[in-house]
Amino acid sequence: MLGFGKKKTEDVSKAIESSDVSSEKLLEFNKNSGNSSVLLTLEGKDGKIFVMEDLVRINKYKQKIGLTGKWDSSKITKTYEIPRNTITQVKVIDILNTHQLQVSSPNTGFGGIATILISKEQKAEAEEIIAMLSLSPSESKRLKEIRSQIARINPLISNEKEIRELPEILHSDEVIENIVAGSYKGGFGVLVATDKRLVFVDKGMLWGSKVEDFPYDRINSIQYETGMLMGTIKIHASGNKADIQNVANTLIKDFAEFVRLKISSKSDVSFEPKQPAVDMLSQLEHLAKLRDQGILTEEEFNEQKAKILNKL
């Protein structure tokens, strides 16, 4: 677990306030104190943000005196150490021609907000930080589990946006057993085969997610067609048909065969022999007698009758 002890925090804070500690020196301090797990960094115009497992650090640079008004990255005037579990919001704000990455947390910065100025070109990097900091500690652990499962199956999958969505979509005990990339209904995403179902996930370019799942016990059949390089997986489920296009030919057959085995195994497990009609008829006659004798009310009779008929 990362984090500074109280005395070490005071020591580094004093050094920072003296305005002679660079970002590199601070990172060296982190390494010496056992806090070297920096996951993401982004250096803006007036500061730099470090994202760690349990902590976010924002270093603010000293502004140079003069007409340029630029910042001196070799001098840090203030640092914010924000536990990730206290962060309430992370976003990019566009104000006139400037862009700010804002991290909101109680008692942090001015009005509970710490910011760094970024360029337009850095907004994509800022979105990566936003996505990471939007994960709760448990989701972050779950994401690592999901990445590990995918790496064992198909390490070439590069759909990062969809992978980051999976902790929100899959059940906590759901295991990924196969995965391919493809397109569906105009969107590009991943088709995931878990131990419970098929799920197609498309995060989209800007916002929102498209998710459609196919429980194995509702899939009637799965087929595939191959082309020059890409093919199509055809899923028939509950009277509907879903065509997952642009699936790599090298993966399509194995994926379809895998799903066929899952469908077959689910069908075998879910099969239950029907109750003999003669036995059910005698039960209904017995219920009718109990009703006629006043032992069962009409409502109770109908309830028990429905339970027996549902076994057909």
C-alpha positions as CSV (number, residue, x, y, z in Angstrom):
1,M,0.0,0.0,0.0
2,L,1.3,3.4,-1.0
3,G,1.4,6.6,1.1
4,F,3.7,8.7,3.2
5,G,4.2,8.4,6.9
6,K,3.4,11.6,8.8
7,K,7.1,12.7,9.3
8,K,8.0,12.0,5.7
9,T,5.1,14.0,4.5
10,E,6.1,17.0,6.6
11,D,9.7,16.7,5.4
12,V,8.8,16.7,1.7
13,S,6.2,19.5,2.3
14,K,8.9,21.7,3.8
15,A,11.2,21.0,0.9
16,I,8.5,21.8,-1.6
17,E,7.6,25.1,0.1
18,S,11.3,26.1,-0.3
19,S,10.6,26.1,-4.1
20,D,13.8,24.2,-4.9
21,V,12.4,20.7,-5.5
22,S,11.9,19.6,-9.1
23,S,9.4,17.0,-10.2
24,E,12.2,14.6,-10.8
25,K,13.6,15.0,-7.3
26,L,10.1,14.4,-5.9
27,L,9.8,11.2,-7.9
28,E,13.2,10.2,-6.5
29,F,11.9,10.9,-3.0
30,N,8.9,8.6,-3.8
31,K,11.2,5.8,-4.9
32,N,13.4,6.1,-1.8
33,S,10.3,6.0,0.5
34,G,8.8,3.0,-1.3
35,N,6.2,5.0,-3.3
36,S,7.5,4.2,-6.8
37,S,4.2,2.9,-8.3
38,V,3.3,5.8,-10.6
39,L,0.6,4.6,-13.0
40,L,0.1,7.7,-15.1
41,T,1.5,11.2,-15.3
42,L,0.6,14.3,-17.2
43,E,2.6,17.5,-17.3
44,G,0.6,20.7,-18.0
45,K,1.7,24.3,-18.4
46,D,1.5,25.2,-14.7
47,G,2.0,21.8,-13.0
48,K,2.2,18.0,-13.2
49,I,-0.1,15.3,-12.0
50,F,1.0,11.8,-10.8
51,V,-1.6,9.1,-10.5
52,M,-0.6,6.3,-8.1
53,E,-2.5,3.3,-6.7
54,D,-3.9,5.0,-3.7
55,L,-2.8,8.6,-4.1
56,V,-2.9,11.5,-6.6
57,R,-0.2,14.1,-6.4
58,I,-0.4,17.5,-8.1
59,N,2.7,19.7,-8.2
60,K,2.1,23.4,-9.0
61,Y,5.0,25.3,-10.7
62,K,6.2,28.7,-9.8
63,Q,5.2,31.4,-12.3
64,K,8.1,33.4,-13.8
65,I,8.2,37.1,-13.4
66,G,8.0,39.0,-16.6
67,L,5.8,39.6,-19.6
68,T,5.6,36.0,-20.7
69,G,3.9,34.8,-17.5
70,K,5.2,31.2,-18.1
71,W,5.9,28.7,-15.4
72,D,9.2,27.3,-14.1
73,S,8.9,23.5,-13.9
74,S,12.1,23.4,-11.9
75,K,10.4,25.2,-9.0
76,I,7.4,23.8,-7.1
77,T,5.4,26.3,-5.1
78,K,2.7,23.9,-3.8
79,T,1.8,20.2,-3.8
80,Y,-1.5,18.5,-3.3
81,E,-1.6,14.9,-2.0
82,I,-5.1,13.5,-2.6
83,P,-6.1,10.0,-1.4
84,R,-8.0,8.5,-4.4
85,N,-10.9,7.4,-2.2
86,T,-11.6,11.0,-1.3
87,I,-11.9,12.2,-5.0
88,T,-15.4,13.2,-5.9
89,Q,-15.0,14.3,-9.5
90,V,-12.4,14.5,-12.2
91,K,-13.1,16.5,-15.4
92,V,-11.7,18.8,-18.1
93,I,-13.1,22.3,-18.2
94,D,-12.8,24.5,-21.3
95,I,-12.6,28.2,-20.5
96,L,-12.1,30.5,-23.5
97,N,-8.9,29.2,-25.1
98,T,-7.6,27.4,-22.0
99,H,-8.3,23.9,-20.8
100,Q,-8.1,22.7,-17.2
101,L,-7.9,19.3,-15.7
102,Q,-9.8,19.5,-12.4
103,V,-9.6,17.1,-9.5
104,S,-12.3,17.7,-6.8
105,S,-11.8,16.5,-3.2
106,P,-12.8,17.9,0.2
107,N,-10.3,20.5,1.6
108,T,-8.2,20.3,-1.6
109,G,-7.0,23.5,-3.3
110,F,-9.3,26.5,-3.8
111,G,-12.9,25.5,-3.1
112,G,-12.0,21.8,-2.9
113,I,-10.5,21.7,-6.4
114,A,-6.9,21.3,-7.6
115,T,-6.2,22.1,-11.3
116,I,-3.5,22.1,-13.9
117,L,-3.6,23.9,-17.3
118,I,-3.3,21.6,-20.3
119,S,-3.1,22.0,-24.0
120,K,-5.8,21.0,-26.5
121,E,-3.6,18.1,-27.6
122,Q,-3.3,16.8,-24.1
123,K,-7.1,16.3,-23.6
124,A,-6.9,12.7,-24.8
125,E,-4.2,12.0,-22.1
126,A,-6.4,13.8,-19.6
127,E,-9.3,11.5,-20.5
128,E,-7.1,8.5,-19.6
129,I,-6.5,9.9,-16.2
130,I,-10.2,10.7,-15.8
131,A,-11.1,7.1,-16.7
132,M,-8.5,5.7,-14.2
133,L,-9.6,7.9,-11.3
134,S,-13.3,7.2,-12.0
135,L,-12.6,3.6,-10.8
136,S,-13.2,2.7,-7.2
137,P,-10.5,0.6,-5.4
138,S,-12.7,-2.5,-5.8
139,E,-13.3,-1.8,-9.5
140,S,-9.6,-1.2,-10.0
141,K,-8.8,-4.6,-8.5
142,R,-11.6,-6.2,-10.7
143,L,-10.1,-4.5,-13.8
144,K,-6.8,-6.1,-13.1
145,E,-8.5,-9.5,-12.8
146,I,-10.2,-8.9,-16.2
147,R,-7.0,-7.7,-17.9
148,S,-5.3,-10.9,-16.6
149,Q,-8.1,-13.1,-17.9
150,I,-8.0,-11.4,-21.4
151,A,-4.2,-11.6,-21.5
152,R,-4.3,-15.3,-21.2
153,I,-6.9,-15.7,-23.9
154,N,-6.1,-13.0,-26.5
155,P,-3.2,-10.7,-25.6
156,L,-3.7,-8.8,-28.9
157,I,-7.0,-7.3,-27.9
158,S,-6.5,-3.5,-27.9
159,N,-10.0,-2.2,-27.2
160,E,-9.0,-0.3,-24.1
161,K,-12.3,1.7,-23.8
162,E,-14.4,-1.4,-23.8
163,I,-12.1,-3.3,-21.4
164,R,-12.4,-0.4,-18.9
165,E,-16.2,-0.8,-19.0
166,L,-16.2,-4.5,-18.2
167,P,-16.0,-4.1,-14.4
168,E,-19.3,-2.2,-14.5
169,I,-20.9,-4.7,-16.9
170,L,-19.8,-8.2,-15.7
171,H,-20.9,-9.7,-12.4
172,S,-18.2,-9.8,-9.7
173,D,-17.8,-13.6,-10.0
174,E,-18.2,-13.7,-13.8
175,V,-15.1,-15.1,-15.6
176,I,-14.0,-14.2,-19.2
177,E,-13.4,-17.4,-21.1
178,N,-13.1,-16.0,-24.7
179,I,-13.0,-12.6,-26.5
180,V,-12.9,-11.2,-30.0
181,A,-13.1,-7.7,-31.4
182,G,-15.8,-6.8,-34.0
183,S,-18.5,-4.4,-35.1
184,Y,-22.3,-4.6,-34.4
185,K,-25.0,-2.1,-35.3
186,G,-22.6,0.4,-36.6
187,G,-20.3,0.4,-33.5
188,F,-17.0,-1.3,-33.0
189,G,-16.3,-3.1,-29.7
190,V,-15.7,-6.6,-28.2
191,L,-17.7,-9.7,-28.0
192,V,-17.0,-11.4,-24.7
193,A,-17.8,-15.0,-23.9
194,T,-18.0,-15.5,-20.1
195,D,-18.9,-18.5,-18.0
196,K,-22.5,-17.2,-18.0
197,R,-23.3,-15.5,-21.3
198,L,-22.1,-13.6,-24.5
199,V,-21.8,-9.8,-24.1
200,F,-21.1,-7.3,-26.8
201,V,-19.7,-4.0,-25.5
202,D,-19.2,-0.8,-27.6
203,K,-18.0,2.2,-25.6
204,G,-18.5,4.7,-28.5
205,M,-16.3,7.5,-29.5
206,L,-17.4,10.2,-27.1
207,W,-19.9,9.1,-24.4
208,G,-22.3,6.3,-23.4
209,S,-22.0,2.6,-23.9
210,K,-23.9,0.0,-26.0
211,V,-24.3,-3.3,-24.3
212,E,-26.2,-6.3,-25.5
213,D,-26.0,-9.7,-23.8
214,F,-27.0,-13.2,-25.0
215,P,-27.5,-15.8,-22.2
216,Y,-26.3,-19.2,-23.3
217,D,-29.7,-20.9,-22.5
218,R,-31.4,-18.5,-25.0
219,I,-29.0,-18.9,-27.9
220,N,-30.4,-21.3,-30.5
221,S,-27.4,-21.4,-32.7
222,I,-24.2,-19.7,-33.6
223,Q,-22.7,-19.6,-37.1
224,Y,-19.8,-17.9,-38.8
225,E,-18.7,-16.8,-42.3
226,T,-15.2,-15.9,-43.3
227,G,-14.0,-13.4,-46.0
228,M,-10.5,-12.3,-47.2
229,L,-9.3,-11.2,-43.7
230,M,-12.4,-10.7,-41.6
231,G,-15.6,-12.7,-41.0
232,T,-19.0,-12.5,-39.4
233,I,-20.4,-14.3,-36.3
234,K,-24.1,-14.9,-36.6
235,I,-26.0,-15.4,-33.3
236,H,-29.6,-16.7,-33.3
237,A,-31.2,-16.1,-29.9
238,S,-34.9,-16.0,-28.8
239,G,-36.1,-15.3,-32.4
240,N,-33.5,-12.5,-32.9
241,K,-30.4,-12.5,-35.1
242,A,-27.2,-10.6,-34.3
243,D,-24.4,-10.3,-36.8
244,I,-21.0,-9.4,-35.3
245,Q,-18.9,-8.3,-38.3
246,N,-15.2,-7.6,-38.9
247,V,-14.0,-10.5,-36.7
248,A,-10.5,-11.7,-37.5
249,N,-10.5,-14.9,-39.5
250,T,-7.8,-16.4,-37.3
251,L,-10.1,-16.2,-34.3
252,I,-13.6,-16.7,-35.6
253,K,-13.8,-20.5,-35.9
254,D,-12.4,-21.2,-32.4
255,F,-14.7,-18.6,-30.9
256,A,-17.8,-20.0,-32.6
257,E,-16.9,-23.6,-31.6
258,F,-16.3,-22.5,-28.0
259,V,-19.7,-20.9,-27.8
260,R,-21.4,-24.0,-29.3
261,L,-19.9,-26.1,-26.6
262,K,-21.2,-23.6,-24.0
263,I,-24.7,-23.8,-25.5
264,S,-24.6,-27.6,-25.5
265,S,-23.4,-27.8,-21.9
266,K,-26.1,-25.3,-20.7
267,S,-28.8,-27.2,-22.5
268,D,-27.8,-30.5,-20.9
269,V,-27.7,-29.0,-17.4
270,S,-31.0,-27.2,-17.7
271,F,-32.9,-30.2,-19.0
272,E,-35.4,-31.6,-16.6
273,P,-37.7,-34.5,-17.3
274,K,-41.4,-33.5,-17.5
275,Q,-43.7,-34.7,-14.9
276,P,-46.0,-37.5,-16.2
277,A,-49.5,-36.1,-17.2
278,V,-51.3,-38.8,-15.3
279,D,-49.6,-37.8,-12.0
280,M,-50.4,-34.1,-12.6
281,L,-54.0,-35.0,-13.3
282,S,-54.4,-36.8,-10.0
283,Q,-52.8,-33.8,-8.2
284,L,-55.3,-31.4,-9.9
285,E,-58.2,-33.7,-8.9
286,H,-57.0,-33.8,-5.3
287,L,-56.7,-30.0,-5.2
288,A,-60.3,-29.7,-6.6
289,K,-61.6,-32.0,-3.8
290,L,-59.8,-29.9,-1.2
291,R,-61.4,-26.8,-2.6
292,D,-64.9,-28.3,-2.8
293,Q,-64.5,-29.4,0.9
294,G,-63.7,-25.8,1.8
295,I,-60.1,-26.7,2.9
296,L,-58.6,-24.5,0.2
297,T,-60.0,-21.2,-0.9
298,E,-60.5,-20.5,-4.6
299,E,-57.4,-18.3,-4.6
300,E,-55.2,-21.0,-2.9
301,F,-56.6,-23.5,-5.4
302,N,-55.7,-21.4,-8.4
303,E,-52.2,-20.8,-7.0
304,Q,-51.4,-24.5,-6.5
305,K,-53.0,-25.3,-9.8
306,A,-50.7,-22.8,-11.6
307,K,-47.6,-24.4,-9.9
308,I,-48.5,-27.8,-11.2
309,L,-49.2,-26.7,-14.7
310,N,-46.0,-24.8,-14.9
311,K,-44.1,-28.1,-14.6
312,L,-45.5,-29.1,-18.1
